[in-house]
Amino acid sequence: MVDPLTSGSTILLVLVALAAFAVVVTAIKVAVKLAVRLGLVAAVVLAALYAAGIVSP
């Protein structure tokens, strides 16, 4: 699987590296957004549970 990539031109290798970098950056952005949303939901749920008296500090 690596052989076709290494036998290509330098420009092709650079393009493949840029595409891989773009995929990694996009995945990290999505992961951060999900983590922030989950954190906000968890904070709201914990605040509601605290207000209801189910959990104590």
PDB file of N, CA, C and O in Angstrom:
ATOM      1  N   MET A   1       0.827  -1.191   0.000  1.00  0.00           N
ATOM      2  CA  MET A   1       0.000   0.000   0.000  1.00  0.00           C
ATOM      3  C   MET A   1       0.872   1.257   0.000  1.00  0.00           C
ATOM      4  O   MET A   1       0.480   2.279  -0.563  1.00  0.00           O
ATOM      5  N   VAL A   2       2.035   1.193   0.617  1.00  0.00           N
ATOM      6  CA  VAL A   2       2.921   2.349   0.670  1.00  0.00           C
ATOM      7  C   VAL A   2       3.709   2.476  -0.626  1.00  0.00           C
ATOM      8  O   VAL A   2       4.124   3.579  -0.984  1.00  0.00           O
ATOM      9  N   ASP A   3       3.924   1.374  -1.338  1.00  0.00           N
ATOM     10  CA  ASP A   3       4.742   1.407  -2.548  1.00  0.00           C
ATOM     11  C   ASP A   3       4.230   2.381  -3.614  1.00  0.00           C
ATOM     12  O   ASP A   3       5.038   3.123  -4.173  1.00  0.00           O
ATOM     13  N   PRO A   4       2.936   2.415  -3.922  1.00  0.00           N
ATOM     14  CA  PRO A   4       2.500   3.389  -4.926  1.00  0.00           C
ATOM     15  C   PRO A   4       2.741   4.837  -4.499  1.00  0.00           C
ATOM     16  O   PRO A   4       2.984   5.700  -5.343  1.00  0.00           O
ATOM     17  N   LEU A   5       2.676   5.102  -3.216  1.00  0.00           N
ATOM     18  CA  LEU A   5       2.894   6.464  -2.745  1.00  0.00           C
ATOM     19  C   LEU A   5       4.361   6.867  -2.866  1.00  0.00           C
ATOM     20  O   LEU A   5       4.677   7.982  -3.281  1.00  0.00           O
ATOM     21  N   THR A   6       5.250   5.947  -2.500  1.00  0.00           N
ATOM     22  CA  THR A   6       6.673   6.282  -2.521  1.00  0.00           C
ATOM     23  C   THR A   6       7.239   6.296  -3.936  1.00  0.00           C
ATOM     24  O   THR A   6       8.291   6.895  -4.161  1.00  0.00           O
ATOM     25  N   SER A   7       6.580   5.659  -4.890  1.00  0.00           N
ATOM     26  CA  SER A   7       7.097   5.651  -6.253  1.00  0.00           C
ATOM     27  C   SER A   7       6.622   6.861  -7.057  1.00  0.00           C
ATOM     28  O   SER A   7       7.068   7.070  -8.185  1.00  0.00           O
ATOM     29  N   GLY A   8       5.708   7.666  -6.476  1.00  0.00           N
ATOM     30  CA  GLY A   8       5.185   8.838  -7.178  1.00  0.00           C
ATOM     31  C   GLY A   8       6.123  10.014  -7.099  1.00  0.00           C
ATOM     32  O   GLY A   8       7.220   9.934  -6.545  1.00  0.00           O
ATOM     33  N   SER A   9       5.667  11.099  -7.665  1.00  0.00           N
ATOM     34  CA  SER A   9       6.494  12.305  -7.676  1.00  0.00           C
ATOM     35  C   SER A   9       6.457  12.988  -6.311  1.00  0.00           C
ATOM     36  O   SER A   9       5.647  12.646  -5.450  1.00  0.00           O
ATOM     37  N   THR A  10       7.327  13.935  -6.138  1.00  0.00           N
ATOM     38  CA  THR A  10       7.404  14.685  -4.884  1.00  0.00           C
ATOM     39  C   THR A  10       6.140  15.504  -4.660  1.00  0.00           C
ATOM     40  O   THR A  10       5.674  15.640  -3.528  1.00  0.00           O
ATOM     41  N   ILE A  11       5.592  16.044  -5.728  1.00  0.00           N
ATOM     42  CA  ILE A  11       4.378  16.847  -5.595  1.00  0.00           C
ATOM     43  C   ILE A  11       3.225  15.991  -5.095  1.00  0.00           C
ATOM     44  O   ILE A  11       2.432  16.429  -4.261  1.00  0.00           O
ATOM     45  N   LEU A  12       3.136  14.774  -5.606  1.00  0.00           N
ATOM     46  CA  LEU A  12       2.080  13.860  -5.159  1.00  0.00           C
ATOM     47  C   LEU A  12       2.246  13.535  -3.681  1.00  0.00           C
ATOM     48  O   LEU A  12       1.264  13.483  -2.941  1.00  0.00           O
ATOM     49  N   LEU A  13       3.469  13.317  -3.253  1.00  0.00           N
ATOM     50  CA  LEU A  13       3.719  13.029  -1.845  1.00  0.00           C
ATOM     51  C   LEU A  13       3.357  14.216  -0.968  1.00  0.00           C
ATOM     52  O   LEU A  13       2.807  14.041   0.119  1.00  0.00           O
ATOM     53  N   VAL A  14       3.659  15.416  -1.430  1.00  0.00           N
ATOM     54  CA  VAL A  14       3.305  16.618  -0.669  1.00  0.00           C
ATOM     55  C   VAL A  14       1.792  16.756  -0.579  1.00  0.00           C
ATOM     56  O   VAL A  14       1.264  17.095   0.480  1.00  0.00           O
ATOM     57  N   LEU A  15       1.097  16.500  -1.666  1.00  0.00           N
ATOM     58  CA  LEU A  15      -0.365  16.583  -1.660  1.00  0.00           C
ATOM     59  C   LEU A  15      -0.986  15.549  -0.724  1.00  0.00           C
ATOM     60  O   LEU A  15      -1.957  15.839  -0.024  1.00  0.00           O
ATOM     61  N   VAL A  16      -0.429  14.361  -0.716  1.00  0.00           N
ATOM     62  CA  VAL A  16      -0.921  13.318   0.191  1.00  0.00           C
ATOM     63  C   VAL A  16      -0.683  13.730   1.644  1.00  0.00           C
ATOM     64  O   VAL A  16      -1.543  13.526   2.501  1.00  0.00           O
ATOM     65  N   ALA A  17       0.480  14.305   1.916  1.00  0.00           N
ATOM     66  CA  ALA A  17       0.778  14.756   3.276  1.00  0.00           C
ATOM     67  C   ALA A  17      -0.160  15.889   3.689  1.00  0.00           C
ATOM     68  O   ALA A  17      -0.626  15.915   4.828  1.00  0.00           O
ATOM     69  N   LEU A  18      -0.438  16.810   2.797  1.00  0.00           N
ATOM     70  CA  LEU A  18      -1.365  17.911   3.097  1.00  0.00           C
ATOM     71  C   LEU A  18      -2.778  17.395   3.344  1.00  0.00           C
ATOM     72  O   LEU A  18      -3.467  17.877   4.243  1.00  0.00           O
ATOM     73  N   ALA A  19      -3.207  16.430   2.558  1.00  0.00           N
ATOM     74  CA  ALA A  19      -4.536  15.858   2.746  1.00  0.00           C
ATOM     75  C   ALA A  19      -4.629  15.147   4.094  1.00  0.00           C
ATOM     76  O   ALA A  19      -5.633  15.270   4.796  1.00  0.00           O
ATOM     77  N   ALA A  20      -3.592  14.411   4.453  1.00  0.00           N
ATOM     78  CA  ALA A  20      -3.583  13.730   5.745  1.00  0.00           C
ATOM     79  C   ALA A  20      -3.597  14.741   6.888  1.00  0.00           C
ATOM     80  O   ALA A  20      -4.279  14.533   7.891  1.00  0.00           O
ATOM     81  N   PHE A  21      -2.859  15.819   6.744  1.00  0.00           N
ATOM     82  CA  PHE A  21      -2.838  16.865   7.764  1.00  0.00           C
ATOM     83  C   PHE A  21      -4.212  17.518   7.894  1.00  0.00           C
ATOM     84  O   PHE A  21      -4.661  17.799   9.005  1.00  0.00           O
ATOM     85  N   ALA A  22      -4.877  17.759   6.773  1.00  0.00           N
ATOM     86  CA  ALA A  22      -6.215  18.358   6.799  1.00  0.00           C
ATOM     87  C   ALA A  22      -7.206  17.439   7.501  1.00  0.00           C
ATOM     88  O   ALA A  22      -8.062  17.910   8.250  1.00  0.00           O
ATOM     89  N   VAL A  23      -7.101  16.155   7.273  1.00  0.00           N
ATOM     90  CA  VAL A  23      -7.987  15.195   7.942  1.00  0.00           C
ATOM     91  C   VAL A  23      -7.748  15.206   9.444  1.00  0.00           C
ATOM     92  O   VAL A  23      -8.700  15.176  10.223  1.00  0.00           O
ATOM     93  N   VAL A  24      -6.498  15.249   9.854  1.00  0.00           N
ATOM     94  CA  VAL A  24      -6.173  15.266  11.284  1.00  0.00           C
ATOM     95  C   VAL A  24      -6.688  16.552  11.931  1.00  0.00           C
ATOM     96  O   VAL A  24      -7.258  16.505  13.021  1.00  0.00           O
ATOM     97  N   VAL A  25      -6.499  17.682  11.284  1.00  0.00           N
ATOM     98  CA  VAL A  25      -6.967  18.959  11.836  1.00  0.00           C
ATOM     99  C   VAL A  25      -8.486  18.959  11.963  1.00  0.00           C
ATOM    100  O   VAL A  25      -9.026  19.405  12.975  1.00  0.00           O
ATOM    101  N   THR A  26      -9.173  18.463  10.943  1.00  0.00           N
ATOM    102  CA  THR A  26     -10.638  18.395  10.986  1.00  0.00           C
ATOM    103  C   THR A  26     -11.109  17.480  12.103  1.00  0.00           C
ATOM    104  O   THR A  26     -12.066  17.804  12.805  1.00  0.00           O
ATOM    105  N   ALA A  27     -10.455  16.348  12.277  1.00  0.00           N
ATOM    106  CA  ALA A  27     -10.841  15.422  13.340  1.00  0.00           C
ATOM    107  C   ALA A  27     -10.634  16.047  14.719  1.00  0.00           C
ATOM    108  O   ALA A  27     -11.450  15.849  15.619  1.00  0.00           O
ATOM    109  N   ILE A  28      -9.560  16.788  14.884  1.00  0.00           N
ATOM    110  CA  ILE A  28      -9.304  17.432  16.173  1.00  0.00           C
ATOM    111  C   ILE A  28     -10.350  18.512  16.442  1.00  0.00           C
ATOM    112  O   ILE A  28     -10.827  18.645  17.569  1.00  0.00           O
ATOM    113  N   LYS A  29     -10.705  19.281  15.417  1.00  0.00           N
ATOM    114  CA  LYS A  29     -11.736  20.311  15.589  1.00  0.00           C
ATOM    115  C   LYS A  29     -13.063  19.695  16.018  1.00  0.00           C
ATOM    116  O   LYS A  29     -13.723  20.204  16.923  1.00  0.00           O
ATOM    117  N   VAL A  30     -13.452  18.606  15.370  1.00  0.00           N
ATOM    118  CA  VAL A  30     -14.709  17.938  15.710  1.00  0.00           C
ATOM    119  C   VAL A  30     -14.641  17.388  17.129  1.00  0.00           C
ATOM    120  O   VAL A  30     -15.612  17.494  17.878  1.00  0.00           O
ATOM    121  N   ALA A  31     -13.523  16.810  17.503  1.00  0.00           N
ATOM    122  CA  ALA A  31     -13.378  16.254  18.852  1.00  0.00           C
ATOM    123  C   ALA A  31     -13.470  17.349  19.916  1.00  0.00           C
ATOM    124  O   ALA A  31     -14.080  17.144  20.965  1.00  0.00           O
ATOM    125  N   VAL A  32     -12.875  18.491  19.653  1.00  0.00           N
ATOM    126  CA  VAL A  32     -12.930  19.599  20.620  1.00  0.00           C
ATOM    127  C   VAL A  32     -14.361  20.110  20.758  1.00  0.00           C
ATOM    128  O   VAL A  32     -14.826  20.359  21.870  1.00  0.00           O
ATOM    129  N   LYS A  33     -15.062  20.267  19.634  1.00  0.00           N
ATOM    130  CA  LYS A  33     -16.451  20.721  19.689  1.00  0.00           C
ATOM    131  C   LYS A  33     -17.312  19.746  20.484  1.00  0.00           C
ATOM    132  O   LYS A  33     -18.136  20.160  21.299  1.00  0.00           O
ATOM    133  N   LEU A  34     -17.120  18.455  20.248  1.00  0.00           N
ATOM    134  CA  LEU A  34     -17.892  17.448  20.993  1.00  0.00           C
ATOM    135  C   LEU A  34     -17.569  17.494  22.477  1.00  0.00           C
ATOM    136  O   LEU A  34     -18.467  17.384  23.312  1.00  0.00           O
ATOM    137  N   ALA A  35     -16.306  17.656  22.808  1.00  0.00           N
ATOM    138  CA  ALA A  35     -15.911  17.698  24.218  1.00  0.00           C
ATOM    139  C   ALA A  35     -16.522  18.908  24.916  1.00  0.00           C
ATOM    140  O   ALA A  35     -16.978  18.801  26.055  1.00  0.00           O
ATOM    141  N   VAL A  36     -16.536  20.054  24.244  1.00  0.00           N
ATOM    142  CA  VAL A  36     -17.121  21.251  24.841  1.00  0.00           C
ATOM    143  C   VAL A  36     -18.614  21.062  25.046  1.00  0.00           C
ATOM    144  O   VAL A  36     -19.143  21.407  26.102  1.00  0.00           O
ATOM    145  N   ARG A  37     -19.298  20.519  24.049  1.00  0.00           N
ATOM    146  CA  ARG A  37     -20.741  20.306  24.172  1.00  0.00           C
ATOM    147  C   ARG A  37     -21.062  19.304  25.283  1.00  0.00           C
ATOM    148  O   ARG A  37     -21.992  19.513  26.062  1.00  0.00           O
ATOM    149  N   LEU A  38     -20.300  18.233  25.351  1.00  0.00           N
ATOM    150  CA  LEU A  38     -20.536  17.248  26.409  1.00  0.00           C
ATOM    151  C   LEU A  38     -20.272  17.851  27.783  1.00  0.00           C
ATOM    152  O   LEU A  38     -20.982  17.551  28.743  1.00  0.00           O
ATOM    153  N   GLY A  39     -19.258  18.694  27.880  1.00  0.00           N
ATOM    154  CA  GLY A  39     -18.968  19.352  29.148  1.00  0.00           C
ATOM    155  C   GLY A  39     -20.086  20.280  29.572  1.00  0.00           C
ATOM    156  O   GLY A  39     -20.442  20.331  30.750  1.00  0.00           O
ATOM    157  N   LEU A  40     -20.648  21.019  28.613  1.00  0.00           N
ATOM    158  CA  LEU A  40     -21.762  21.907  28.931  1.00  0.00           C
ATOM    159  C   LEU A  40     -22.995  21.122  29.359  1.00  0.00           C
ATOM    160  O   LEU A  40     -23.675  21.504  30.311  1.00  0.00           O
ATOM    161  N   VAL A  41     -23.284  20.035  28.668  1.00  0.00           N
ATOM    162  CA  VAL A  41     -24.430  19.199  29.041  1.00  0.00           C
ATOM    163  C   VAL A  41     -24.219  18.612  30.428  1.00  0.00           C
ATOM    164  O   VAL A  41     -25.148  18.589  31.235  1.00  0.00           O
ATOM    165  N   ALA A  42     -23.026  18.143  30.714  1.00  0.00           N
ATOM    166  CA  ALA A  42     -22.743  17.580  32.034  1.00  0.00           C
ATOM    167  C   ALA A  42     -22.892  18.635  33.122  1.00  0.00           C
ATOM    168  O   ALA A  42     -23.401  18.337  34.202  1.00  0.00           O
ATOM    169  N   ALA A  43     -22.457  19.858  32.854  1.00  0.00           N
ATOM    170  CA  ALA A  43     -22.587  20.929  33.841  1.00  0.00           C
ATOM    171  C   ALA A  43     -24.052  21.247  34.108  1.00  0.00           C
ATOM    172  O   ALA A  43     -24.442  21.451  35.258  1.00  0.00           O
ATOM    173  N   VAL A  44     -24.861  21.292  33.067  1.00  0.00           N
ATOM    174  CA  VAL A  44     -26.286  21.577  33.230  1.00  0.00           C
ATOM    175  C   VAL A  44     -26.971  20.452  34.002  1.00  0.00           C
ATOM    176  O   VAL A  44     -27.788  20.710  34.886  1.00  0.00           O
ATOM    177  N   VAL A  45     -26.643  19.214  33.672  1.00  0.00           N
ATOM    178  CA  VAL A  45     -27.255  18.075  34.371  1.00  0.00           C
ATOM    179  C   VAL A  45     -26.857  18.076  35.844  1.00  0.00           C
ATOM    180  O   VAL A  45     -27.700  17.856  36.713  1.00  0.00           O
ATOM    181  N   LEU A  46     -25.595  18.318  36.128  1.00  0.00           N
ATOM    182  CA  LEU A  46     -25.156  18.346  37.525  1.00  0.00           C
ATOM    183  C   LEU A  46     -25.803  19.497  38.287  1.00  0.00           C
ATOM    184  O   LEU A  46     -26.164  19.343  39.453  1.00  0.00           O
ATOM    185  N   ALA A  47     -25.951  20.650  37.637  1.00  0.00           N
ATOM    186  CA  ALA A  47     -26.613  21.779  38.286  1.00  0.00           C
ATOM    187  C   ALA A  47     -28.078  21.448  38.590  1.00  0.00           C
ATOM    188  O   ALA A  47     -28.590  21.801  39.651  1.00  0.00           O
ATOM    189  N   ALA A  48     -28.736  20.780  37.670  1.00  0.00           N
ATOM    190  CA  ALA A  48     -30.125  20.385  37.886  1.00  0.00           C
ATOM    191  C   ALA A  48     -30.240  19.369  39.015  1.00  0.00           C
ATOM    192  O   ALA A  48     -31.151  19.453  39.839  1.00  0.00           O
ATOM    193  N   LEU A  49     -29.328  18.417  39.055  1.00  0.00           N
ATOM    194  CA  LEU A  49     -29.348  17.415  40.121  1.00  0.00           C
ATOM    195  C   LEU A  49     -29.070  18.065  41.486  1.00  0.00           C
ATOM    196  O   LEU A  49     -29.655  17.687  42.501  1.00  0.00           O
ATOM    197  N   TYR A  50     -28.176  19.035  41.482  1.00  0.00           N
ATOM    198  CA  TYR A  50     -27.869  19.757  42.723  1.00  0.00           C
ATOM    199  C   TYR A  50     -29.087  20.569  43.180  1.00  0.00           C
ATOM    200  O   TYR A  50     -29.424  20.584  44.364  1.00  0.00           O
ATOM    201  N   ALA A  51     -29.736  21.238  42.234  1.00  0.00           N
ATOM    202  CA  ALA A  51     -30.907  22.049  42.559  1.00  0.00           C
ATOM    203  C   ALA A  51     -32.055  21.183  43.073  1.00  0.00           C
ATOM    204  O   ALA A  51     -32.835  21.618  43.920  1.00  0.00           O
ATOM    205  N   ALA A  52     -32.154  19.966  42.562  1.00  0.00           N
ATOM    206  CA  ALA A  52     -33.208  19.056  42.980  1.00  0.00           C
ATOM    207  C   ALA A  52     -32.884  18.381  44.296  1.00  0.00           C
ATOM    208  O   ALA A  52     -33.743  17.723  44.883  1.00  0.00           O
ATOM    209  N   GLY A  53     -31.650  18.537  44.771  1.00  0.00           N
ATOM    210  CA  GLY A  53     -31.253  17.937  46.031  1.00  0.00           C
ATOM    211  C   GLY A  53     -30.826  16.492  45.935  1.00  0.00           C
ATOM    212  O   GLY A  53     -30.695  15.816  46.955  1.00  0.00           O
ATOM    213  N   ILE A  54     -30.608  16.008  44.728  1.00  0.00           N
ATOM    214  CA  ILE A  54     -30.222  14.599  44.546  1.00  0.00           C
ATOM    215  C   ILE A  54     -28.747  14.391  44.867  1.00  0.00           C
ATOM    216  O   ILE A  54     -28.359  13.356  45.409  1.00  0.00           O
ATOM    217  N   VAL A  55     -27.927  15.386  44.528  1.00  0.00           N
ATOM    218  CA  VAL A  55     -26.489  15.307  44.853  1.00  0.00           C
ATOM    219  C   VAL A  55     -26.146  16.482  45.771  1.00  0.00           C
ATOM    220  O   VAL A  55     -26.801  17.524  45.753  1.00  0.00           O
ATOM    221  N   SER A  56     -25.121  16.284  46.556  1.00  0.00           N
ATOM    222  CA  SER A  56     -24.682  17.362  47.444  1.00  0.00           C
ATOM    223  C   SER A  56     -23.209  17.647  47.166  1.00  0.00           C
ATOM    224  O   SER A  56     -22.486  16.770  46.694  1.00  0.00           O
ATOM    225  N   PRO A  57     -22.758  18.870  47.455  1.00  0.00           N
ATOM    226  CA  PRO A  57     -21.370  19.247  47.146  1.00  0.00           C
ATOM    227  C   PRO A  57     -20.365  18.519  48.012  1.00  0.00           C
ATOM    228  O   PRO A  57     -19.160  18.730  47.870  1.00  0.00           O
TER     229      PRO A  57
END
